[in-house]
């Protein structure tokens, strides 16, 4: 369904950033803008980023 274009370190960074933003939102530290953390969390969990597809980026290692 989605083309995998988000690789290892990028994927981990996205998931962590998303979780941190959501945690800060739920604790009331940063307000409603923290819900934007759903985007990096989703792209990290799915290993697919629509913006990367549009721009032609791919951080996945090549399969040999």
C-alpha positions in Angstrom: 0.0 0.0 0.0 2.7 2.5 1.1 6.2 2.5 -0.4 8.8 2.1 2.4 11.0 5.1 2.3 11.9 5.8 5.9 15.0 3.8 7.2 16.4 2.8 10.6 17.7 5.9 12.4 15.2 8.2 10.7 12.4 5.9 11.8 13.5 5.7 15.4 14.0 9.5 15.5 10.5 10.1 14.1 8.9 7.7 16.6 10.7 9.2 19.6 10.0 12.8 18.5 6.3 12.0 18.0 6.1 10.3 21.4 7.8 13.2 23.1 5.6 15.8 21.5 2.5 13.8 22.5 3.7 13.3 26.0 4.4 17.1 26.4 0.9 17.8 25.1 -0.8 15.4 27.4 1.0 16.9 30.4 0.0 20.4 29.3 3.6 21.6 28.8 3.3 22.7 25.2 -0.4 23.0 24.4 -2.4 21.8 21.4 0.5 22.2 18.9 2.0 19.0 20.3 -0.7 17.0 18.6 1.4 17.5 15.5 3.5 14.7 17.0 1.0 12.3 15.5 2.5 12.9 12.1 6.1 11.8 12.8 4.8 9.0 15.0 2.6 7.7 12.1 5.3 8.0 9.5 7.8 6.3 11.7 5.5 3.4 12.5 4.4 3.0 8.9 8.0 3.5 7.6 6.5 5.7 4.8 6.6 9.4 4.4 4.4 11.0 1.7 6.6 14.1 1.6 9.7 12.0 1.0 7.8 10.4 -1.9 7.0 13.8 -3.4 10.6 15.0 -3.0 12.2 11.8 -4.1 14.0 11.1 -0.8 14.6 7.6 0.6 16.5 6.8 3.8 16.0 3.0 3.6 19.2 1.0 2.8 19.3 -0.5 -0.6 18.5 -4.2 -0.7 21.3 -6.3 -2.3 
